[in-house]
Amino acid sequence: MTTNNTLVSPVYMGARAAIAQLRQSKIRDVANAGIGRSDVLPFWFGEPDETTPAFIRDAAAASLTRGETFYSHNLGLIELRETLASYVSALHPNPRLPITANNIAVTSSGVNALSLAAQALVDPGDDVVCVTPLWPNLVEIPKILSANVRCVPLEFDATRGWTLNIERLLSALTSTTKLLMVNSPNNPTGWTLNRDEQRAILEHCRERGIWIVADDAYERLVYDETSCAPSFLDITDESDRVISANTFSKSWLMTGWRLGWLVAPAALIEHLGKVIEYNTSCSPVFVQRAGIVAVRDGESVIARTQKRFRAARDHLCAALNAIDGVSAPAPPGAMYAFFKVDGLTDSLAFCKQLVADQALGLAPGAAFGDEGEGFVRWCFASELKRLDDGLQRFREGAKPA
């Protein structure tokens, strides 16, 4: 194109390179293939099949009735921050780490919490390490900030399930590493850090000045008769560079509410407030009111959910292991069976075919990194009858042609 005999270059209308290079969610790719089909049984997202308990919904409704439709403090209502501080302190008693409202930032979902933490810490070109297979959001969030992300894979054994090679991880965490992002219990594998591994990681990062961002979304979904998974908050002191990100979505059946929180050093919380202002400004007050009631009165919900999900896990994994060519070790935590299918080399195509032929929605292992190829993720946060319906469809879809 020319104007007055001067060559004008075409205008680039796309995003900057770091955004253009983000990988598309393969989970969404499969789900999009089933949009509009009422016959599809969806187990692709990490979402319980129950609605939020009535007492939580009622608290939000009462807030709206009172007309609480205005902005709140960037860091959240002080009542919610104090409630969360008491909750976290009781769950993770640690005299070396007194937690008050000054250590809490309320966020608009758990993924927003993770994004805010990364925005507060990561500069372009920084070295970030992630333990994978992993929910893709954690790997991609630092890339939005133009960080360099390196992945340390877990190791799979058909009998023991997923385990961490701790020496491999520690060797990847060098003096040039800015941040370690770790999710335990893990989505998708259910792998859970033990206390010795946590101590080794914390001491290693402490010596090198590496920040740890722990995604603790599934800490209450553990199946060894304990109430909570081991946490870095149990062993951290006030001088450690540790942030815990959490969400109301899983423990209190509140996925659609989009409410989460961060536990961080008080010196960082002030800056997180500024980052929140330039992202969402604040979480809705009526949603925060629901959060207060959930934390204060919701332990029975968590106990019931643990029991229900444990039964669902055992039921689904036993049925999957009975299928030739399938290995499904029972995960110690989270809400997913991440199972290996012998001979599977394209899990995305396989899951799309299950939607097309069997009206069954599962998540492809490749969505969680190269280490996940050959695996499929099934969210078992469902009634047993619904799981059985899905199993019948899976057996039909997994038959050799």
N, C-alpha and C positions, 0 to 999 in steps of 0.2 A: 504494500500500500504506500502511495506517495502523496505528499501534500506540498504544493509549490516546489515540486521536483526534489523534495527531501524525503529520504527513506525513513519511515516510522516503524519501529519494531512492534510486533504484536504485544499487547499487554497481558502479562501473566495473571490469571484470575484465581489461582489456587492458593493453598495454604503454604506457610513456610516449610522448609525441608523436614524439620523435626516432626511436624504434624503429618505431612504427606507420607512419611515413612512408618508411621504407627501401623501396627497390624490390626486388621479388622477382627472383631470378636467372632470366632468360629462357632461359639455357642449361639450368638444371635443369628449367625448365618443359617444354622439348622432351624432355629425357632421361626425365622422368617419364612422358611419353606412350609411351615404348618399354619401360618396366619390365615384366619378365616375358616379353618376346619374345626368344627365342633366335635368331631369324632376322635381327635388326637388326645392321647393320654400324655400330658407333659410332665416329664421328670428332669427336664434340662436345666432349669434354674434352681438355685439354692433357696428354696422357699417352702415353708411348711404348708400343709394343706388345710390348716385351721385358720379361722379368722382370729383377730386379736381379741383377747378376753373382754367381756362386757364392762368390767370395772375400769379398765383402761380407756375404752371408748367413751364411757360415761364421763370420765374426768375431762376429756377433750370437749365433749358436748357442753358440759357445764361451763367451761371456760369461754366457749363461743357465746353461750347464752348471757354470760356476764359482759360480753362485748370486748373481750381481750383480743383485739384484732390489730394491735399496734406493734411497733418495733420493741425489741428488748435490748438489753446490753449485748454488745458484740460477743462476749464470752458466755452468754446465757444467763437465765434467771439465777439469782444468788441462791434461791431455794433449791433449784435442781443441782447446782454446783456443790452445795453443802450436802445434799442427799447422796450424790455420787461419791463425794469424798469419804463419807461415812461408810458407804457400801464397799468401796475399794479397800479402805483401811481394814474393814472386818474380813474381807475375802483374802487379803494379802497382808496380814499383820507383820509389820517390820519396824522395829524401833529405830533403825537407822534411816528410815524414809517416812517421816511423818507427812501424811497427805491431808491437805486442807483444800478449801475452795480455790485458793491461790494456785493450786497445781492442776486445776480442771478447766478445760475449754469445751463448751458444748458446740457441736457441729451439726451440719445438715446432712447426716448419714455417716456411716462408717467409712465409705470410700472418700467422702469429702474430708474426713479426719486425716486419712492417709495422704490425700492431695495437699492439704494444708501443711502437714508436717514436712513433706518434701519441698514445698514452696519456701518454707522458712529456713531450710538447711542447704539446699542443693543449688550450686552454681553450674553454668554451662561447662561441660568438660569434666565435671567431677566423676570420680569412680564410685559406682554403686554396685553392691553385690546382693543377689537374691538367691534364695534356696528354692530349687524347682524340682518337680512340676509345681506350678503355682497359678493361682487365679491370675489371669492375664493383666488385670488392672494394676497390680503391684509392680509388674515388670515394665509396663508402659508409662506409668505416671512419671518416673524420673526422666524418661526419654522426652516427654513433653517439655521438660526443662533443659533439654539438650545435654543431659548427663550421659556418661558411658556406662552401660549396664552389663555386668558379667553374671552368668548363672552358674551355680554350683549344684549339680544334680544329686538327688537322693538315689539310693540303690534299691532295686526291687528283688525280692525273693518270694517265690510262690508260697512258701510256708511262713516266713517271718514277716512278710509284707515289706513296707518301705522303711529304710534305715538311713541314718546320716553317717557318712564318713567324716568324722570330726576333724581329722588331720587335714583332709582335703579342703574343708571349709576354712580352717585357720590359715592354711598356706595361701588361700586366696585373699585373705584380709591383710593387706599390707599397710605400711605407713602412708601410702598415697590414697588409701580408701577413705571416702568421706562417710559412707553410710552403708549399714547392713539392714536389709528389709527381710524379716522372717515371719512367717505365718504358722503358728502352732497353737492348737491342732490345725492341721493343714487342709486347705482346699486346693486340690481335690483328693489327696491321698488318705487323709486322716492321721498321717504321721504326727507324732507329738514329741517335742523335746523332753528329755528327762533332766533331772536336776544337775547331774554331773556335766552334761553337755552345756547346759545354761551357764554353769560356773566357768567352764573353760572358755566359752564365747565371751562372757562378760569380762573376765580377767584379760583376755587377749585384746579386746576392743578398748578397754580402759587404758592399757599400756600404750596404745597407739593413737588414742584420741578419736576413735571411730564412734560415730553415733549408731545406736541401735533403735530402729523403729519396729516394734513388735505389734503385728496385727493379731489382736486377741479376740477376734469376733466369735470364735467358737470355744472360748475357755470354759464355759459352763456345760458344753456338750461333750462330756467324757463318760466312758462306760466301764470304769474300773471301781465303781462304788464310792468314788470320791466326788466332792461337790464342785471341783474346779481343777483345771490342768495346772501344772507348774508354770509359774510366771517369773519373768525377770524382776517384777516388782517385789517378789519375795526376798530377793537377795541384793537388790540395788541400794546404794546409799545416795545421799543428796548431791554428791559431787559427780555422779555418773551421768554420762550422756545417753540416757534411755528415755524413750517415749513409748507409751502404750496407747494404741488406737483401738477403740471398741465401738460397738453398735448395739442398738436396741432390737435390731431386726430378728436375730436368731433366738436368743434366750427368752424374749418376751413375745415372740410371734408378731413382730411389728415391722415387717419388711417394707410395707408401703408408706410408713410414717416418715421415713428418711430422717432419722435422729441418731446421733452418735456422740462420742466424746473423746478427748485426749487427756491423758495424764502425762505431765511433763514438768521439768524443773520450772520453778516460779519465774526465774529470769527469762525463760523463753515464752511463757504464757502471755506476758505483756505484748511481745512481738506477734504472737499468734493472733491476738485480738486485732491487730492492724491488718493482718493477712485476711482474717475473716471479713473485716469491713469491706475489703476490696474484692471479695468473692460473693458472699451471700448476705452480708451485713449482720444477720442473726438468724437463728432458727425461729419458726413461728411459735408464739407464746402458747397457743392451745395445744400444740404438739409437745412442748416442754412440760405442760401441766400433766399430760398423759404419761410422760416419762417419769415424773416425780412419783406418781401413784404406782407405776410399774415397778420401780426399784424398791419403793417402800413396802408394797404389799404383794409382790410377785414371786416370792420364793416357792410357793406351792405350784405356781405355773411352771417354774424351771424344773422342780422335782418331778412333776408329772411328765413334762416333755422329755427329760432324760430317760425315764422308764419306758415311755412309748417309743422313743427313737431306738433304744437298745433292743427292744423286741423286734422292731422293724429291721434293724441292721442284721440281727441274727437270722431272721426269716429270709431276707433277701439274699444274703451271702450264702446261706446253706443251699438255697434253690439254684443260685448261679453256679456254685461249685459242682452241682449235680449234672450240669450240662457239659458234654464233651468239649474239650478245648478251651474251657473258661477257668481262669484262676482268680478267685475273689477273696483274699484274706480279709477277715473282719477288721475294720479300722478301729483304733483305740479312741478316736475322737472325731468331731465334726459330724456331718450328716450325709456322707456320700460313700457309695461303694465304687471304688475305682478299680475296675477289673480288666485283666488281660485276656484278649481273645487271640488264640493261636492263629498265626497266618495273616492277621490283620495288618495291612500296610497303609491303608487310607481310611482313617477313622472318620474323617469328615464325610467322605462319600458314603461310607457304611451307615452313618447316622441319618444322612439325608434319605437314604434308601429305606431305612426303617420308618421314617415319617411317610414317605410316599406309599410304601407297600403295606405297612402294618399299623399306621396311625399311632406310632410310638415315638415319643420325644425324649432322646437321651443326648448327652453332651459328648462331643468327640474328644478323645484324649489329646489330640494334637492342639486343641485350644489352649492347653496348659504348658506348652513348650515342646521342643523336640523329644524330650524324655517321655512325654505322654503318648507319643504315637504308638499304636498297637493296643491302646487301652480305651475304655469307655467309662464315663462317669454317670452314675445313677443316683439322684437325690432320693434317699429313702424316708424322708420326712412325711410319710403318708400312712393311711390306714392299710392294714394287711390285705384286705380284699382288693384295693386299688393296685397294690403291688402285684398281687397274683394275676390280675387282668393284664398288667404290663408284662409279666413273665411269660404268659402264654403267647403274647404277641412277639416277644423277643425270641422265644423258641422257634416260632414259625419263620421269623425273619433271619435267624442265624443258621437255618438248615442249609446244607450244601446244595448248590444249584443242580 
